[in-house]
Amino acid sequence: MNRRFVTASLAVLFAASASAQGAAQFKMQKWNIGGDGGTDYVMADPATGRVFVSRATHVMVVDGATGKVLGDIPDTPRMHGIGLAPKYNHGFTTNAGDSTLTMFDLKTLATIKKIPTHTGGLDGIMYDEFADRIILTNHSRPKGTATAVDPNTGDITGVAELEDTAPEGAASDGKGRLFVNNEGTNTIQVLDDKTMKVLASWPITQCDGPTGIAYDKASNRIFSGCSKKSVVVDATSGKVVAEIENGDRVDALGWDPVQKLIYIPCGGGKGSVVIVHQDSPDKYTTVATVETVPGAKTITVDTKTHTAYLFQPEFGPPPAPAPGAPAPAPGGRGPRGPIVAAWFIAITH
């Protein structure tokens, strides 16, 4: 498949605070990078400028500046997320298909080993630098779990049982606490990242189905991405201090602590990213809405280049149903057509 390049520029008014007044231009670029498979999370590596793109059974590694495919990590059945531990030159993928982690070499991309886990439903993943642990959030049964993994050896060092079977993103405060979004119960659970004991559960009822999450150390605020309305939470009291209007089908959230910008990817409709400036710990201003592609609902931010990245396959018409085939269940998704493009998207300004 030939790679195609599309650039679209959106001029927006960026008047969020005294330090961010005036006009700024958000620029959206997209490349058709080809390849097979659906997608879930993407992960930027600021040290190298590469972006890791989940493709269900493999991971594509892309140069963020050019959209060029640099490599591929195979044998990641039904994988969801990518976690990076550069201190050890290790990366990890969560493989729900066989309940394993793939540990790979960050330089060569070669698989080091496959690590069996205690549970099914592997989904989210992040590196907690303070605890020096890879943290997994798992849609396990009968209870969701969070798992701590030694990023050097791959050994499982702790497991926390959560109150929901659908824990999504996790974030660390860098001082010993983890915050986990629970999509089914609309709560944030607080964990001790050394012992993996649950310390508290905070309701965020204004937020329906929290998924993506980020923490800002300077303001001690948690950003929780949700469909229609995302929220900002005081990380000391657990109280919601601000609400942010956005689109639906949100499945991640990006945060640039230097430029104080929140990126909320909305996969519904034509697809968009709502960009919000943090004016103060409890005040937020939407500065742009950048159109992307339908279905693009996860995001990552390279905090060195201040670039946000998304990825989404584009599907053609589905095949005609076989004679007598039952209709899809109400609210379910019917069969998809073939992939006709695979859009790697970058947003800069």
C-alpha positions in Angstrom: 0.0 0.0 0.0 1.4 3.5 -0.9 1.9 5.8 2.0 -0.1 9.0 1.7 0.6 12.2 3.6 -2.1 14.7 4.5 -1.6 18.0 6.3 -4.3 20.2 7.8 -3.8 23.4 9.7 -6.2 24.9 12.1 -5.7 28.5 13.4 -7.1 28.8 16.9 -7.1 31.5 19.5 -4.9 30.4 22.4 -5.9 32.9 25.1 -5.9 30.8 28.3 -3.7 32.9 30.6 -1.3 35.8 30.7 1.5 33.5 29.8 -0.4 31.9 26.9 -2.2 34.8 25.3 -2.3 35.5 21.5 -2.8 33.3 18.5 -1.3 29.8 18.2 -1.7 27.4 15.3 -2.4 23.8 15.9 -1.2 21.7 13.0 -2.5 18.2 12.3 -0.5 15.8 10.1 -1.5 12.2 9.2 0.3 9.4 7.4 -1.0 6.2 6.1 1.5 3.7 7.6 -0.2 0.5 6.4 -0.1 -2.8 8.4 -2.7 -5.2 9.6 -4.8 -5.3 12.8 -6.9 -3.0 14.9 -5.5 -0.8 17.7 -5.8 0.3 21.3 -3.1 2.4 23.0 -0.1 4.4 21.6 3.0 5.3 23.5 5.6 8.0 22.7 9.2 7.6 23.7 10.6 11.2 24.1 14.2 9.9 24.4 14.1 8.7 20.8 11.2 10.4 19.1 9.7 7.0 18.3 6.0 6.1 18.8 4.8 2.6 19.6 1.5 1.7 18.0 -0.6 -1.3 19.1 -1.9 -3.4 16.2 -3.7 -6.3 18.0 -1.1 -9.0 17.2 2.0 -6.9 16.8 3.4 -3.4 17.6 4.5 -1.0 14.9 7.3 1.4 15.8 7.1 4.7 14.0 9.3 7.8 13.7 7.1 10.5 15.1 8.6 13.3 13.0 8.2 11.6 9.6 5.6 8.9 10.0 8.1 6.3 8.8 7.8 2.8 10.1 11.0 1.8 11.8 10.3 -1.7 13.1 7.8 -4.2 14.4 7.4 -6.3 17.5 5.6 -9.6 16.6 3.6 -12.2 18.6 1.6 -9.9 20.9 -1.8 -11.7 20.8 -4.7 -9.3 21.4 -2.4 -6.7 22.8 -3.5 -3.4 24.3 -0.8 -1.2 25.7 2.9 -0.5 25.7 5.0 0.5 28.8 8.6 1.8 28.7 11.3 1.5 31.3 14.3 3.2 29.7 16.4 2.8 32.8 16.7 -0.9 32.0 16.3 -0.6 28.2 13.1 -2.6 28.5 9.7 -2.2 27.0 6.6 -4.3 27.7 3.3 -5.1 26.0 0.1 -6.3 27.6 -1.2 -9.4 25.6 -4.8 -10.2 26.6 -4.9 -13.1 24.1 -2.5 -15.3 26.1 -2.3 -13.4 29.4 1.3 -12.6 29.0 3.7 -9.6 28.9 6.2 -9.3 26.2 9.5 -7.9 27.5 11.5 -6.4 24.6 14.8 -4.6 24.1 14.1 -0.8 23.5 17.1 -0.4 21.2 16.8 -3.5 19.0 13.1 -4.2 19.5 14.0 -7.9 19.9 11.8 -9.9 22.3 13.6 -10.8 25.5 10.9 -13.1 27.0 7.2 -13.7 27.4 6.0 -13.4 31.0 3.0 -15.3 32.2 0.7 -13.3 34.5 -1.8 -14.3 37.2 -4.8 -13.0 35.5 -6.7 -12.4 32.3 -8.0 -9.2 30.9 -4.6 -7.4 30.5 -5.2 -3.9 29.3 -3.5 -0.7 30.6 0.2 -0.3 31.4 2.5 2.4 32.7 5.9 2.9 34.3 5.9 4.3 37.9 9.4 5.8 38.2 9.1 6.4 42.0 8.3 2.8 42.8 10.4 1.6 39.9 7.6 -0.7 38.8 5.6 -1.4 35.6 2.0 -1.2 36.6 -0.8 -3.1 34.8 -4.5 -2.5 35.0 -6.5 -5.6 34.2 -10.1 -6.3 33.3 -9.9 -9.6 35.3 -12.6 -11.6 36.8 -14.2 -11.8 39.3 -12.5 -8.6 40.3 -10.3 -6.2 38.4 -6.7 -6.0 39.5 -3.6 -3.8 39.4 -0.3 -5.7 39.1 3.2 -4.5 39.8 6.1 -5.9 37.8 9.8 -5.5 38.3 11.0 -3.7 35.1 14.4 -5.3 35.2 13.6 -8.9 35.8 9.9 -9.1 34.8 9.0 -10.7 38.1 5.5 -9.9 39.5 6.0 -8.2 42.8 2.4 -7.3 43.9 -1.3 -7.5 43.1 -4.2 -5.3 44.2 -7.8 -6.3 44.0 -10.0 -3.4 42.8 -13.7 -2.6 43.2 -14.4 -2.7 39.5 -13.9 -5.3 36.7 -12.9 -2.5 34.3 -10.0 -0.5 35.6 -8.5 1.6 32.9 -5.6 4.1 33.1 -3.3 4.6 36.1 -1.1 7.5 37.1 1.5 8.0 39.8 2.0 11.1 42.0 5.8 10.4 42.2 5.5 10.2 46.0 4.2 6.7 46.6 0.6 6.8 45.5 -1.1 5.4 42.4 -4.4 6.6 41.0 -6.6 4.1 39.0 -9.7 5.0 37.0 -12.5 2.6 37.3 -14.7 2.8 34.2 -17.7 0.8 35.6 -18.0 2.4 39.0 -17.0 6.0 38.1 -14.4 6.1 40.8 -10.7 6.7 41.3 -9.0 4.3 43.6 -5.8 5.3 45.4 -3.1 2.6 46.0 0.2 2.5 47.9 2.6 1.8 45.1 5.1 -0.1 47.3 2.6 -2.4 49.0 -0.2 -2.3 46.4 -2.7 -1.9 49.1 -5.9 0.1 48.4 -5.9 3.3 50.4 -9.1 5.1 49.3 -11.9 5.2 46.7 -13.1 8.6 45.4 -16.4 9.0 43.5 -16.3 11.1 40.4 -20.0 11.0 39.6 -19.7 13.9 37.1 -17.6 11.7 34.9 -19.2 8.8 33.0 -16.8 5.9 32.3 -13.4 7.3 33.3 -10.6 5.9 31.1 -7.5 8.0 30.5 -5.7 9.6 33.4 -2.8 11.9 34.1 -1.3 13.6 37.2 0.3 17.1 37.4 2.9 17.3 40.2 3.1 21.1 40.1 -0.7 21.6 40.9 -1.3 18.3 42.6 -4.2 17.6 40.2 -5.5 14.5 38.5 -7.0 14.7 35.1 -9.6 12.0 34.3 -10.8 11.6 30.7 -14.4 10.6 30.3 -17.0 10.7 27.5 -18.9 14.0 27.2 -17.4 15.5 30.4 -13.9 15.0 31.8 -12.9 16.1 35.4 -10.1 17.6 37.4 -9.6 16.1 40.9 -7.7 17.5 43.9 -5.2 14.7 44.6 -5.2 15.4 48.4 -9.0 15.6 49.1 -10.3 13.5 46.1 -12.8 16.3 45.3 -13.7 17.3 41.8 -12.6 20.9 41.3 -13.3 21.4 37.6 -15.2 19.9 34.7 -14.3 19.9 31.0 -16.8 19.5 28.2 -15.7 17.2 25.4 -16.9 14.7 22.9 -17.7 11.0 23.3 -15.8 7.7 23.0 -12.8 8.9 25.0 -10.4 6.1 25.9 -7.2 8.0 26.9 -5.9 11.4 27.9 -2.6 13.2 27.2 -0.9 15.8 29.4 2.0 18.2 28.6 3.2 19.6 31.9 5.5 22.1 30.4 2.9 23.8 28.1 0.1 23.0 30.6 -2.1 21.4 27.9 -4.5 18.5 28.3 -5.3 16.5 25.1 -8.7 14.7 25.2 -9.2 12.3 22.2 -12.8 11.8 21.2 -13.5 8.9 18.8 -17.1 9.6 18.2 -18.5 11.3 15.1 -15.7 12.6 12.7 -13.1 12.2 15.5 -11.5 15.1 17.3 -9.1 16.1 20.0 -10.2 18.7 22.6 -7.2 20.7 23.8 -7.5 22.4 27.2 -5.1 24.8 28.9 -4.6 24.8 32.7 -4.8 28.4 33.7 -4.6 27.6 37.4 -5.0 24.5 39.5 -8.8 24.9 39.4 -9.4 26.8 36.2 -9.3 25.4 32.6 -9.9 26.9 29.2 -10.6 25.0 26.0 -8.3 26.5 23.4 -8.9 24.3 20.3 -10.8 21.3 18.9 -8.8 19.6 16.2 -10.5 17.2 13.8 -8.8 13.8 13.4 -10.5 10.7 12.0 -13.5 8.6 13.2 -12.7 6.2 15.9 -9.3 7.8 17.1 -9.8 7.6 20.8 -6.4 7.0 22.4 -3.5 9.4 22.5 0.1 9.9 23.8 2.2 13.1 24.2 5.9 13.4 23.5 6.9 15.9 26.3 10.2 16.7 24.6 8.8 17.8 21.2 5.3 18.8 22.6 3.6 16.6 20.0 0.5 14.6 20.5 0.0 11.3 18.6 -3.0 9.2 17.7 -3.6 6.1 15.5 -6.7 4.7 13.9 -7.3 2.2 11.1 -9.9 3.2 8.5 -12.3 0.4 7.5 -14.1 -0.1 4.2 -17.7 -1.3 3.7 -18.5 -4.5 5.6 -19.2 -7.7 3.6 -22.8 -8.5 2.9 -24.2 -10.8 5.5 -24.6 -14.5 4.7 -28.2 -15.6 3.9 -30.1 -16.2 7.1 -27.3 -14.8 9.3 -28.6 -13.3 12.6 -28.6 -9.5 13.0 -26.0 -8.0 15.4 -27.2 -7.7 19.0 -28.7 -4.3 19.9 -25.9 -2.0 20.7 -23.3 -4.4 19.4 -20.9 -3.9 16.5 -21.5 -5.8 13.3 -18.8 -7.1 11.1 -16.2 -4.7 9.8 -14.9 -4.2 6.3 -11.3 -4.5 5.3 -8.7 -1.9 6.5 -8.3 0.6 3.7 -5.9 3.0 5.5 -4.0 3.1 8.8 -3.8 6.7 10.0 -0.8 7.8 12.2 -1.7 11.3 13.4 0.5 14.1 14.9 -0.8 17.3 16.4 1.8 20.2 16.9 1.6 23.9 17.4 
